[in-house]
Amino acid sequence: MAVITRTIPPEEDGATVRHILRSKLHFSSHAVSRLAHGGDCIQVNGQPVHTPHVLRGGDRLTVETEDRRPPKAVITPGNWPLPVIWEDEHLLVVNKPAGMTAHASNLLPDTPTVAGALAWSRGGDFIFHPVNRLDKGTTGLMAVAKSGYVHDLLRRMLHGEDFRREYRAICLGCPLPERGTVDAPIGRDENSLVARQIRPDGAPAVSHYQVLSKGRGLSFLLLQPETGRTHQLRVHMAHLGCPLAGDWLYGREAPALIPRPALHSWGMSLVHPVTGERLTLRAPLPEDMERLLQSHFPEGWENA
């Protein structure tokens, strides 16, 4: 059972449990309401209490963070490989392979899912809380919270200094200048069920890019999203005139190069929302992107 604990300092003497949950532990009002009706989810010095309970200096407050309610949607487990890069009782980070979606979709009903793979390995009652979602074709690091509480904390941190993501990508051509920022709003393409496009009434979207290496008509890139719009990095690179290799939706299909958009969630740096530990994680490039680089970058790319 995942829990968080807090020893009440003298200056918090007289505060209620509800106040500490909201102002110090940053539970949402919805989560506090859920805990208030959760039986023994909240304890002080080992005894169950309710949220109006008045705390004294030196009290030890213990709060469960796991979800006791069953998941809203039934997840179909699947025995699909899904490497776990890092894990503790509050969250885990996986290295998602290509061809796997975060969760089931009516458009892709038979596709392997991260939710299904975790339900297979963790049990059908595992409640899936994806923090940063990756497209079906995108590989690499993806954070999953083990409770709604931790999920909420991580989503607040996402795109700030306490939660940064870095991608590696291969694009057609070379953007000019070779280092810069794309600040272009993204909205739905009204002519497509899945595509997005640059449009003035779209949601703000900012991406930073840097060319790491060039070779035979391709460029190897470092990409950093400052926002999290659907297909953001793919749309922004296409906007620069350099769509990702293999991106059939925003560029051109190129199975001879790579059968998917050449995009990989390579690095993740985040402050653990419960322990305060700084986690710096890496996922090596997948084989298909390595092969493409080896065939088009004769002068090497490994140190980029």
LUMKOL-176238 format. One record per residue (C-alpha): residue number from 1; residue in three letters; x, y, z. Coordinates in nm, 2 decimals. Each point is the difference from the previous one (the first is absolute). Example, Ala and Ser with C-alpha at 12.3 -4.5 7.8 and 13.67 -1.06 7.14 Angstrom:
REM LUMKOL-176238
+-----+---------+--------+--------+--------+
| num | residuo |     xx |     yy |     zz |
+-----+---------+--------+--------+--------+
|   1 |     ala |   1.23 |  -0.45 |   0.78 |
|   2 |     ser |   0.14 |   0.34 |  -0.07 |
+-----+---------+--------+--------+--------+
***
This chain:
REM LUMKOL-176238
+-----+---------+--------+--------+--------+
| num | residuo |     xx |     yy |     zz |
+-----+---------+--------+--------+--------+
|   1 |     met |   0.00 |   0.00 |   0.00 |
|   2 |     ala |   0.16 |   0.33 |  -0.11 |
|   3 |     val |  -0.02 |   0.27 |   0.26 |
|   4 |     ile |   0.15 |   0.34 |   0.08 |
|   5 |     thr |   0.08 |   0.11 |   0.35 |
|   6 |     arg |   0.06 |   0.34 |   0.16 |
|   7 |     thr |   0.11 |   0.08 |   0.35 |
|   8 |     ile |  -0.18 |   0.32 |   0.11 |
|   9 |     pro |   0.24 |   0.28 |   0.10 |
|  10 |     pro |  -0.07 |   0.23 |   0.29 |
|  11 |     glu |  -0.11 |   0.29 |  -0.24 |
|  12 |     glu |  -0.28 |  -0.23 |  -0.13 |
|  13 |     asp |  -0.14 |  -0.08 |   0.34 |
|  14 |     gly |  -0.38 |   0.05 |  -0.01 |
|  15 |     ala |  -0.04 |  -0.05 |  -0.37 |
|  16 |     thr |  -0.26 |  -0.24 |  -0.13 |
|  17 |     val |   0.08 |  -0.30 |  -0.20 |
|  18 |     arg |  -0.19 |   0.15 |  -0.29 |
|  19 |     his |   0.21 |   0.31 |   0.01 |
|  20 |     ile |   0.33 |  -0.20 |  -0.01 |
|  21 |     leu |  -0.13 |  -0.22 |  -0.28 |
|  22 |     arg |  -0.09 |   0.30 |  -0.21 |
|  23 |     ser |   0.28 |   0.25 |   0.08 |
|  24 |     lys |   0.30 |  -0.21 |   0.09 |
|  25 |     leu |  -0.05 |  -0.33 |  -0.18 |
|  26 |     his |  -0.18 |   0.15 |  -0.30 |
|  27 |     phe |  -0.29 |  -0.24 |  -0.02 |
|  28 |     ser |  -0.28 |   0.13 |  -0.23 |
|  29 |     ser |  -0.34 |   0.07 |   0.15 |
|  30 |     his |  -0.14 |  -0.30 |  -0.19 |
|  31 |     ala |   0.28 |  -0.22 |   0.16 |
|  32 |     val |  -0.07 |   0.13 |   0.35 |
|  33 |     ser |  -0.37 |  -0.07 |  -0.05 |
|  34 |     arg |   0.09 |  -0.36 |  -0.11 |
|  35 |     leu |   0.23 |  -0.05 |   0.30 |
|  36 |     ala |  -0.27 |   0.13 |   0.24 |
|  37 |     his |  -0.23 |  -0.28 |  -0.10 |
|  38 |     gly |   0.28 |  -0.27 |  -0.02 |
|  39 |     gly |  -0.03 |  -0.15 |   0.34 |
|  40 |     asp |   0.35 |  -0.03 |   0.15 |
|  41 |     cys |   0.19 |   0.18 |  -0.29 |
|  42 |     ile |   0.11 |   0.27 |   0.24 |
|  43 |     gln |   0.17 |  -0.08 |   0.33 |
|  44 |     val |   0.16 |   0.21 |   0.27 |
|  45 |     asn |   0.25 |  -0.19 |   0.23 |
|  46 |     gly |  -0.14 |  -0.33 |  -0.14 |
|  47 |     gln |  -0.37 |   0.08 |   0.07 |
|  48 |     pro |  -0.26 |   0.08 |  -0.27 |
|  49 |     val |  -0.12 |   0.36 |   0.00 |
|  50 |     his |  -0.23 |   0.22 |  -0.22 |
|  51 |     thr |   0.11 |   0.31 |  -0.18 |
|  52 |     pro |  -0.13 |   0.25 |   0.27 |
|  53 |     his |   0.24 |  -0.16 |   0.25 |
|  54 |     val |   0.22 |   0.26 |   0.17 |
|  55 |     leu |   0.37 |  -0.08 |  -0.01 |
|  56 |     arg |   0.26 |   0.06 |   0.27 |
|  57 |     gly |   0.37 |   0.06 |  -0.04 |
|  58 |     gly |   0.19 |  -0.33 |  -0.02 |
|  59 |     asp |  -0.31 |  -0.19 |  -0.14 |
|  60 |     arg |   0.08 |  -0.25 |  -0.27 |
|  61 |     leu |  -0.25 |   0.03 |  -0.29 |
|  62 |     thr |  -0.02 |  -0.29 |  -0.24 |
|  63 |     val |  -0.21 |   0.01 |  -0.32 |
|  64 |     glu |  -0.06 |  -0.27 |  -0.25 |
|  65 |     thr |   0.06 |   0.10 |  -0.36 |
|  66 |     glu |  -0.12 |  -0.31 |  -0.18 |
|  67 |     asp |  -0.35 |   0.00 |  -0.17 |
|  68 |     arg |  -0.24 |  -0.23 |   0.17 |
|  69 |     arg |  -0.27 |   0.04 |  -0.26 |
|  70 |     pro |   0.00 |  -0.23 |  -0.30 |
|  71 |     pro |   0.12 |   0.16 |  -0.33 |
|  72 |     lys |  -0.27 |   0.18 |  -0.20 |
|  73 |     ala |   0.08 |  -0.19 |  -0.32 |
|  74 |     val |   0.06 |  -0.37 |  -0.04 |
|  75 |     ile |   0.36 |  -0.06 |  -0.12 |
|  76 |     thr |   0.08 |  -0.31 |  -0.20 |
|  77 |     pro |   0.33 |  -0.15 |   0.12 |
|  78 |     gly |   0.25 |  -0.10 |  -0.26 |
|  79 |     asn |   0.33 |  -0.18 |   0.02 |
|  80 |     trp |   0.20 |   0.27 |  -0.19 |
|  81 |     pro |   0.36 |   0.08 |   0.08 |
|  82 |     leu |   0.03 |   0.33 |   0.19 |
|  83 |     pro |   0.34 |   0.07 |   0.17 |
|  84 |     val |  -0.02 |   0.19 |   0.33 |
|  85 |     ile |   0.29 |   0.24 |   0.04 |
|  86 |     trp |  -0.08 |   0.13 |   0.35 |
|  87 |     glu |  -0.26 |  -0.08 |   0.27 |
|  88 |     asp |  -0.09 |   0.06 |   0.36 |
|  89 |     glu |  -0.33 |  -0.02 |   0.19 |
|  90 |     his |  -0.13 |   0.33 |  -0.15 |
|  91 |     leu |   0.09 |  -0.01 |  -0.37 |
|  92 |     leu |   0.18 |  -0.18 |  -0.28 |
|  93 |     val |   0.17 |   0.09 |  -0.32 |
|  94 |     val |  -0.02 |  -0.23 |  -0.30 |
|  95 |     asn |   0.19 |  -0.02 |  -0.33 |
|  96 |     lys |  -0.30 |  -0.02 |  -0.24 |
|  97 |     pro |   0.07 |  -0.19 |  -0.33 |
|  98 |     ala |  -0.14 |   0.12 |  -0.34 |
|  99 |     gly |  -0.34 |  -0.13 |  -0.09 |
| 100 |     met |  -0.15 |   0.03 |   0.35 |
| 101 |     thr |  -0.25 |   0.26 |   0.10 |
| 102 |     ala |  -0.04 |   0.14 |   0.36 |
| 103 |     his |  -0.36 |  -0.15 |   0.03 |
| 104 |     ala |  -0.26 |  -0.16 |  -0.22 |
| 105 |     ser |  -0.16 |   0.21 |  -0.28 |
| 106 |     asn |  -0.31 |  -0.06 |  -0.20 |
| 107 |     leu |   0.20 |   0.09 |  -0.31 |
| 108 |     leu |   0.27 |  -0.26 |   0.09 |
| 109 |     pro |  -0.19 |  -0.27 |   0.19 |
| 110 |     asp |   0.26 |  -0.28 |  -0.05 |
| 111 |     thr |   0.31 |   0.20 |   0.08 |
| 112 |     pro |   0.22 |  -0.10 |   0.29 |
| 113 |     thr |  -0.02 |   0.25 |   0.29 |
| 114 |     val |   0.21 |   0.11 |   0.29 |
| 115 |     ala |  -0.31 |  -0.03 |   0.22 |
| 116 |     gly |  -0.05 |  -0.36 |  -0.11 |
| 117 |     ala |   0.37 |  -0.09 |   0.04 |
| 118 |     leu |   0.00 |   0.14 |   0.36 |
| 119 |     ala |  -0.34 |  -0.17 |   0.07 |
| 120 |     trp |   0.16 |  -0.33 |  -0.11 |
| 121 |     ser |   0.31 |   0.04 |   0.22 |
| 122 |     arg |  -0.16 |   0.18 |   0.30 |
| 123 |     gly |  -0.34 |  -0.15 |   0.01 |
| 124 |     gly |  -0.34 |   0.11 |  -0.14 |
| 125 |     asp |  -0.06 |   0.24 |   0.29 |
| 126 |     phe |   0.30 |   0.22 |  -0.09 |
| 127 |     ile |  -0.14 |   0.35 |  -0.07 |
| 128 |     phe |   0.18 |   0.16 |  -0.29 |
| 129 |     his |   0.10 |   0.36 |   0.04 |
| 130 |     pro |   0.22 |   0.11 |  -0.30 |
| 131 |     val |   0.18 |   0.32 |   0.06 |
| 132 |     asn |   0.16 |   0.07 |  -0.34 |
| 133 |     arg |  -0.16 |  -0.18 |  -0.29 |
| 134 |     leu |   0.19 |  -0.12 |  -0.31 |
| 135 |     asp |  -0.14 |  -0.05 |  -0.34 |
| 136 |     lys |  -0.03 |  -0.36 |  -0.13 |
| 137 |     gly |   0.31 |   0.03 |  -0.21 |
| 138 |     thr |   0.21 |   0.19 |   0.25 |
| 139 |     thr |   0.24 |  -0.20 |   0.22 |
| 140 |     gly |   0.16 |   0.08 |   0.33 |
| 141 |     leu |  -0.05 |   0.12 |   0.36 |
| 142 |     met |  -0.36 |   0.03 |   0.13 |
| 143 |     ala |  -0.09 |   0.07 |   0.36 |
| 144 |     val |  -0.29 |  -0.17 |   0.17 |
| 145 |     ala |  -0.13 |   0.10 |   0.34 |
| 146 |     lys |  -0.14 |  -0.27 |   0.23 |
| 147 |     ser |  -0.27 |   0.22 |   0.15 |
| 148 |     gly |  -0.22 |   0.29 |  -0.09 |
| 149 |     tyr |   0.18 |   0.21 |   0.26 |
| 150 |     val |   0.35 |  -0.05 |  -0.14 |
| 151 |     his |  -0.14 |   0.04 |  -0.36 |
| 152 |     asp |  -0.14 |   0.33 |   0.10 |
| 153 |     leu |   0.33 |   0.12 |   0.15 |
| 154 |     leu |   0.19 |  -0.11 |  -0.31 |
| 155 |     arg |  -0.24 |   0.16 |  -0.24 |
| 156 |     arg |   0.04 |   0.33 |   0.18 |
| 157 |     met |   0.38 |  -0.03 |  -0.04 |
| 158 |     leu |   0.00 |  -0.10 |  -0.36 |
| 159 |     his |   0.18 |   0.24 |  -0.24 |
| 160 |     gly |   0.15 |   0.19 |   0.30 |
| 161 |     glu |   0.35 |  -0.01 |   0.13 |
| 162 |     asp |  -0.09 |  -0.30 |   0.23 |
| 163 |     phe |  -0.11 |  -0.22 |  -0.29 |
| 164 |     arg |   0.20 |   0.03 |  -0.33 |
| 165 |     arg |   0.00 |  -0.23 |  -0.30 |
| 166 |     glu |   0.25 |  -0.03 |  -0.28 |
| 167 |     tyr |  -0.06 |  -0.18 |  -0.33 |
| 168 |     arg |   0.22 |  -0.12 |  -0.28 |
| 169 |     ala |  -0.13 |   0.01 |  -0.35 |
| 170 |     ile |   0.10 |  -0.04 |  -0.36 |
| 171 |     cys |  -0.15 |   0.24 |  -0.26 |
| 172 |     leu |   0.01 |   0.04 |  -0.38 |
| 173 |     gly |   0.24 |   0.28 |  -0.10 |
| 174 |     cys |   0.14 |   0.25 |   0.25 |
| 175 |     pro |  -0.18 |   0.28 |   0.18 |
| 176 |     leu |   0.15 |   0.35 |  -0.03 |
| 177 |     pro |   0.12 |   0.14 |   0.23 |
| 178 |     glu |   0.13 |  -0.33 |   0.14 |
| 179 |     arg |  -0.10 |   0.10 |   0.35 |
| 180 |     gly |  -0.32 |   0.18 |   0.10 |
| 181 |     thr |  -0.35 |   0.01 |   0.14 |
| 182 |     val |  -0.33 |  -0.06 |  -0.17 |
| 183 |     asp |  -0.28 |   0.20 |   0.15 |
| 184 |     ala |  -0.31 |  -0.09 |  -0.20 |
| 185 |     pro |  -0.35 |  -0.08 |   0.14 |
| 186 |     ile |  -0.15 |  -0.34 |  -0.08 |
| 187 |     gly |  -0.36 |  -0.10 |  -0.05 |
| 188 |     arg |  -0.20 |  -0.28 |  -0.17 |
| 189 |     asp |   0.01 |  -0.05 |  -0.37 |
| 190 |     glu |  -0.37 |   0.02 |  -0.09 |
| 191 |     asn |   0.05 |  -0.24 |  -0.29 |
| 192 |     ser |   0.15 |  -0.28 |   0.20 |
| 193 |     leu |  -0.10 |  -0.21 |   0.31 |
| 194 |     val |   0.35 |  -0.01 |   0.13 |
| 195 |     ala |   0.22 |   0.27 |  -0.16 |
| 196 |     arg |   0.09 |   0.34 |   0.16 |
| 197 |     gln |   0.11 |   0.31 |  -0.18 |
| 198 |     ile |   0.14 |   0.35 |   0.07 |
| 199 |     arg |  -0.29 |   0.24 |   0.03 |
| 200 |     pro |  -0.03 |   0.34 |   0.16 |
| 201 |     asp |  -0.29 |  -0.11 |   0.23 |
| 202 |     gly |   0.19 |  -0.30 |   0.12 |
| 203 |     ala |   0.14 |  -0.07 |   0.34 |
| 204 |     pro |   0.35 |   0.16 |   0.08 |
| 205 |     ala |   0.28 |  -0.24 |  -0.10 |
| 206 |     val |   0.37 |   0.05 |   0.04 |
| 207 |     ser |   0.28 |  -0.23 |  -0.10 |
| 208 |     his |   0.38 |   0.04 |   0.01 |
| 209 |     tyr |   0.23 |  -0.18 |  -0.24 |
| 210 |     gln |   0.37 |  -0.05 |  -0.07 |
| 211 |     val |   0.17 |  -0.18 |  -0.29 |
| 212 |     leu |   0.25 |  -0.24 |   0.14 |
| 213 |     ser |   0.13 |  -0.15 |  -0.32 |
| 214 |     lys |  -0.08 |  -0.01 |  -0.38 |
| 215 |     gly |   0.05 |  -0.26 |  -0.26 |
| 216 |     arg |  -0.13 |  -0.10 |  -0.34 |
| 217 |     gly |  -0.32 |   0.21 |   0.00 |
| 218 |     leu |  -0.09 |  -0.06 |   0.36 |
| 219 |     ser |   0.06 |   0.18 |   0.33 |
| 220 |     phe |   0.03 |  -0.15 |   0.35 |
| 221 |     leu |  -0.17 |   0.23 |   0.25 |
| 222 |     leu |  -0.04 |   0.08 |   0.37 |
| 223 |     leu |  -0.36 |   0.12 |   0.07 |
| 224 |     gln |  -0.14 |   0.14 |   0.32 |
| 225 |     pro |  -0.38 |   0.07 |   0.03 |
| 226 |     glu |  -0.09 |   0.29 |   0.22 |
| 227 |     thr |  -0.37 |  -0.08 |  -0.03 |
| 228 |     gly |  -0.18 |  -0.33 |  -0.06 |
| 229 |     arg |  -0.23 |   0.02 |  -0.30 |
| 230 |     thr |  -0.10 |  -0.31 |  -0.19 |
| 231 |     his |   0.26 |  -0.08 |  -0.27 |
| 232 |     gln |   0.17 |   0.32 |   0.09 |
| 233 |     leu |   0.36 |  -0.09 |  -0.10 |
| 234 |     arg |  -0.11 |  -0.16 |  -0.32 |
| 235 |     val |  -0.22 |   0.30 |  -0.10 |
| 236 |     his |   0.27 |   0.25 |   0.09 |
| 237 |     met |   0.27 |  -0.18 |  -0.20 |
| 238 |     ala |  -0.23 |  -0.02 |  -0.30 |
| 239 |     his |  -0.07 |   0.37 |   0.04 |
| 240 |     leu |   0.38 |   0.06 |  -0.04 |
| 241 |     gly |  -0.01 |  -0.19 |  -0.32 |
| 242 |     cys |   0.19 |  -0.29 |   0.15 |
| 243 |     pro |  -0.26 |  -0.27 |   0.09 |
| 244 |     leu |   0.12 |  -0.30 |   0.20 |
| 245 |     ala |   0.13 |  -0.29 |  -0.20 |
| 246 |     gly |  -0.28 |  -0.26 |  -0.04 |
| 247 |     asp |  -0.28 |   0.24 |   0.11 |
| 248 |     trp |  -0.27 |  -0.10 |  -0.24 |
| 249 |     leu |  -0.25 |   0.25 |   0.15 |
| 250 |     tyr |   0.20 |   0.32 |  -0.01 |
| 251 |     gly |   0.27 |  -0.09 |  -0.26 |
| 252 |     arg |   0.02 |  -0.30 |  -0.22 |
| 253 |     glu |  -0.01 |  -0.37 |   0.06 |
| 254 |     ala |   0.35 |  -0.15 |  -0.04 |
| 255 |     pro |   0.01 |  -0.36 |   0.10 |
| 256 |     ala |   0.35 |  -0.04 |  -0.16 |
| 257 |     leu |   0.13 |   0.25 |   0.26 |
| 258 |     ile |  -0.21 |  -0.08 |   0.30 |
| 259 |     pro |  -0.36 |  -0.13 |   0.03 |
| 260 |     arg |  -0.11 |   0.26 |   0.27 |
| 261 |     pro |   0.08 |   0.36 |   0.09 |
| 262 |     ala |   0.36 |   0.01 |   0.12 |
| 263 |     leu |  -0.07 |   0.14 |   0.34 |
| 264 |     his |   0.14 |  -0.13 |   0.34 |
| 265 |     ser |  -0.06 |   0.13 |   0.35 |
| 266 |     trp |   0.37 |  -0.02 |   0.10 |
| 267 |     gly |   0.03 |   0.18 |   0.33 |
| 268 |     met |  -0.21 |   0.09 |   0.30 |
| 269 |     ser |   0.09 |   0.21 |   0.30 |
| 270 |     leu |  -0.25 |   0.04 |   0.28 |
| 271 |     val |  -0.02 |   0.07 |   0.36 |
| 272 |     his |  -0.18 |  -0.28 |   0.18 |
| 273 |     pro |  -0.33 |   0.15 |   0.12 |
| 274 |     val |   0.01 |  -0.19 |   0.33 |
| 275 |     thr |   0.36 |  -0.04 |   0.09 |
| 276 |     gly |   0.15 |   0.31 |  -0.16 |
| 277 |     glu |   0.27 |  -0.21 |  -0.17 |
| 278 |     arg |   0.12 |   0.12 |  -0.34 |
| 279 |     leu |  -0.02 |  -0.29 |  -0.25 |
| 280 |     thr |   0.20 |   0.02 |  -0.32 |
| 281 |     leu |  -0.09 |  -0.29 |  -0.24 |
| 282 |     arg |   0.11 |  -0.10 |  -0.35 |
| 283 |     ala |  -0.12 |  -0.24 |  -0.26 |
| 284 |     pro |   0.24 |  -0.10 |  -0.27 |
| 285 |     leu |  -0.11 |   0.04 |  -0.36 |
| 286 |     pro |  -0.20 |  -0.29 |  -0.14 |
| 287 |     glu |   0.15 |  -0.22 |  -0.26 |
| 288 |     asp |  -0.20 |   0.14 |  -0.30 |
| 289 |     met |   0.13 |   0.35 |   0.06 |
| 290 |     glu |   0.35 |  -0.12 |   0.06 |
| 291 |     arg |   0.00 |  -0.19 |  -0.33 |
| 292 |     leu |  -0.13 |   0.31 |  -0.18 |
| 293 |     leu |   0.28 |   0.22 |   0.15 |
| 294 |     gln |   0.27 |  -0.26 |  -0.08 |
| 295 |     ser |  -0.11 |  -0.01 |  -0.36 |
| 296 |     his |  -0.02 |   0.38 |  -0.05 |
| 297 |     phe |   0.26 |   0.15 |   0.23 |
| 298 |     pro |   0.33 |  -0.14 |  -0.12 |
| 299 |     glu |   0.20 |   0.24 |   0.22 |
| 300 |     gly |  -0.18 |  -0.13 |   0.31 |
| 301 |     trp |  -0.26 |   0.13 |   0.23 |
| 302 |     glu |   0.06 |  -0.19 |   0.32 |
| 303 |     asn |   0.16 |   0.29 |   0.19 |
| 304 |     ala |  -0.27 |   0.25 |  -0.11 |
+-----+---------+--------+--------+--------+
***
